[in-house]
Amino acid sequence: MNILITGTSSGLGFGFAKYYLENGNTVFGISRKINEGLDSNENFHFLSQDVTDFERLPQNIFSFLQEVKQLDLVILNAGMLSEIKDLKETQLNEIQKVMDVNVWANKLLIDALTDAVKEIKQIVAISSGASVSGSRGWNAYSLSKATLNMLINLYAKEFPDIHFCALAPGLIDTKMQDYIYGLPENEKFPTMKRLKSAKGTEQMPTPENAAGNISKKIERLKNYESGLFLDVRKM
Ligand SMILES: NC(=O)c1ccc[n+]([C@@H]2O[C@H](COP(=O)([O-])OP(=O)(O)OC[C@H]3O[C@@H](n4cnc5c(N)ncnc54)[C@H](OP(=O)(O)O)[C@@H]3O)[C@@H](O)[C@H]2O)c1
């Protein structure tokens, strides 16, 4: 398969790239930094790109994929967490920054990919349980992932030949969780306590283990209606 994955330099995106390469696929990776562990694989093609560079993103995607006629799977995985704090303490420019990475970059990527590549079979946007849980403190991140769910739902109507899903991947032990783990306890934000206690347990697998499990769920997504938000823990 030809698979495009954003956010391959670390965490879940790295886990996905490693897993799909080990299983004989060709992977097109996009992030700002390269992951040295992937670079040596001849089936790994890399574009160093800030996905919020909206001016250059479409043309760079076009050049990167000019030989590619078909993508079997696109995983829109690149994302960022917002600072854990109350929404009232959060400035609009902080929210905009998170929306740019988690939502608007994915809108431009879907537009550019559907222009550049003749056939795309499946697009999975990595969402989060935070898109529906309304956990106090998850302010801009929750807003961005909820908007991402609807973005995917709307695109599913416009592209009936592509199967779309916004998929919550469950907890994964990545840099994002390191940030939460490093925060001081705060009673105001009960989800923080739950995540801290999940770290190092089987509830929060390594990116490599999570990617293997999630890829099996991705194979089954086409049994569901296109455009839904699904959570791997409930499939
Ligand atoms: N970890 C969890 O428990 C968890 C739970 C639910 C959902 N998720 C979701 O899973 C996805 C992956 O997160 P992770 O936990 O693996 O986090 P991570 O280790 O921080 O990885 C984030 C990835 O996104 C890329 N990225 C961020 N900003 C970018 C930008 N402006 N341009 C290009 N690439 C950018 C980073 O690459 P560069 O810095 O090299 O650009 C990196 O490869 C995210 O969408 C996240 O919301 C994670």
The ligand as an SDF file (V2000), in Angstrom:
LIG
                    3D

 48 52  0  0  0  0  0  0  0  0999 V2000
   -0.7990   10.6720   23.0500 N   0  0  0  0  0  0  0  0  0  0  0  0
   -2.0820   10.4780   23.3430 C   0  0  0  0  0  0  0  0  0  0  0  0
   -2.4270    9.8930   24.3940 O   0  0  0  0  0  0  0  0  0  0  0  0
   -3.1420   10.9450   22.3800 C   0  0  0  0  0  0  0  0  0  0  0  0
   -4.4930   10.7420   22.7470 C   0  0  0  0  0  0  0  0  0  0  0  0
   -5.4910   11.1560   21.8670 C   0  0  0  0  0  0  0  0  0  0  0  0
   -5.1440   11.7270   20.6410 C   0  0  0  0  0  0  0  0  0  0  0  0
   -3.8290   11.9000   20.3150 N   0  0  0  0  0  0  0  0  0  0  0  0
   -3.5250   12.4830   19.0060 C   0  0  0  0  0  0  0  0  0  0  0  0
   -2.5510   11.6940   18.3580 O   0  0  0  0  0  0  0  0  0  0  0  0
   -1.8190   12.5080   17.4230 C   0  0  0  0  0  0  0  0  0  0  0  0
   -0.3260   12.3000   17.6160 C   0  0  0  0  0  0  0  0  0  0  0  0
    0.0500   12.8290   18.8850 O   0  0  0  0  0  0  0  0  0  0  0  0
    1.2780   12.2350   19.7550 P   0  0  0  0  0  0  0  0  0  0  0  0
    0.7370   11.9390   21.0770 O   0  0  0  0  0  0  0  0  0  0  0  0
    1.9960   11.2250   18.9660 O   0  0  0  0  0  0  0  0  0  0  0  0
    2.1330   13.5900   19.9170 O   0  0  0  0  0  0  0  0  0  0  0  0
    3.6480   13.9740   19.5890 P   0  0  0  0  0  0  0  0  0  0  0  0
    4.6010   12.8960   19.9780 O   0  0  0  0  0  0  0  0  0  0  0  0
    3.8120   15.3360   20.1750 O   0  0  0  0  0  0  0  0  0  0  0  0
    3.6770   14.0480   17.9910 O   0  0  0  0  0  0  0  0  0  0  0  0
    3.1070   15.1090   17.2830 C   0  0  0  0  0  0  0  0  0  0  0  0
    3.5640   15.0230   15.8350 C   0  0  0  0  0  0  0  0  0  0  0  0
    2.8980   16.0810   15.1200 O   0  0  0  0  0  0  0  0  0  0  0  0
    3.8740   16.8020   14.3870 C   0  0  0  0  0  0  0  0  0  0  0  0
    3.5150   18.2090   14.2800 N   0  0  0  0  0  0  0  0  0  0  0  0
    3.0970   19.0330   15.2760 C   0  0  0  0  0  0  0  0  0  0  0  0
    2.9790   20.2800   14.8060 N   0  0  0  0  0  0  0  0  0  0  0  0
    3.3140   20.2530   13.4900 C   0  0  0  0  0  0  0  0  0  0  0  0
    3.4100   21.2310   12.4580 C   0  0  0  0  0  0  0  0  0  0  0  0
    3.1220   22.5150   12.6940 N   0  0  0  0  0  0  0  0  0  0  0  0
    3.8040   20.8490   11.2200 N   0  0  0  0  0  0  0  0  0  0  0  0
    4.1100   19.5480   10.9740 C   0  0  0  0  0  0  0  0  0  0  0  0
    4.0340   18.5710   11.9020 N   0  0  0  0  0  0  0  0  0  0  0  0
    3.6600   18.9280   13.1390 C   0  0  0  0  0  0  0  0  0  0  0  0
    5.1780   16.6310   15.1680 C   0  0  0  0  0  0  0  0  0  0  0  0
    6.2840   16.7620   14.2810 O   0  0  0  0  0  0  0  0  0  0  0  0
    7.3360   17.9970   14.2570 P   0  0  0  0  0  0  0  0  0  0  0  0
    7.4010   18.5720   15.6360 O   0  0  0  0  0  0  0  0  0  0  0  0
    8.6120   17.3500   13.7680 O   0  0  0  0  0  0  0  0  0  0  0  0
    6.7810   18.9330   13.2310 O   0  0  0  0  0  0  0  0  0  0  0  0
    5.0570   15.1940   15.6690 C   0  0  0  0  0  0  0  0  0  0  0  0
    5.5730   14.3130   14.7050 O   0  0  0  0  0  0  0  0  0  0  0  0
   -2.2800   13.9470   17.6670 C   0  0  0  0  0  0  0  0  0  0  0  0
   -3.2290   14.3330   16.6930 O   0  0  0  0  0  0  0  0  0  0  0  0
   -2.9270   13.8700   19.0470 C   0  0  0  0  0  0  0  0  0  0  0  0
   -3.8910   14.8800   19.2380 O   0  0  0  0  0  0  0  0  0  0  0  0
   -2.8320   11.5330   21.1610 C   0  0  0  0  0  0  0  0  0  0  0  0
  1  2  1  0
  2  3  2  0
  2  4  1  0
  4  5  1  0
  4 48  2  0
  5  6  2  0
  6  7  1  0
  7  8  2  0
  8  9  1  0
  8 48  1  0
  9 10  1  0
  9 46  1  0
 10 11  1  0
 11 12  1  0
 11 44  1  0
 12 13  1  0
 13 14  1  0
 14 15  2  0
 14 16  1  0
 14 17  1  0
 17 18  1  0
 18 19  2  0
 18 20  1  0
 18 21  1  0
 21 22  1  0
 22 23  1  0
 23 24  1  0
 23 42  1  0
 24 25  1  0
 25 26  1  0
 25 36  1  0
 26 27  1  0
 26 35  1  0
 27 28  2  0
 28 29  1  0
 29 30  1  0
 29 35  2  0
 30 31  1  0
 30 32  2  0
 32 33  1  0
 33 34  2  0
 34 35  1  0
 36 37  1  0
 36 42  1  0
 37 38  1  0
 38 39  2  0
 38 40  1  0
 38 41  1  0
 42 43  1  0
 44 45  1  0
 44 46  1  0
 46 47  1  0
M  CHG  2   8   1  16  -1
M  END
$$$$
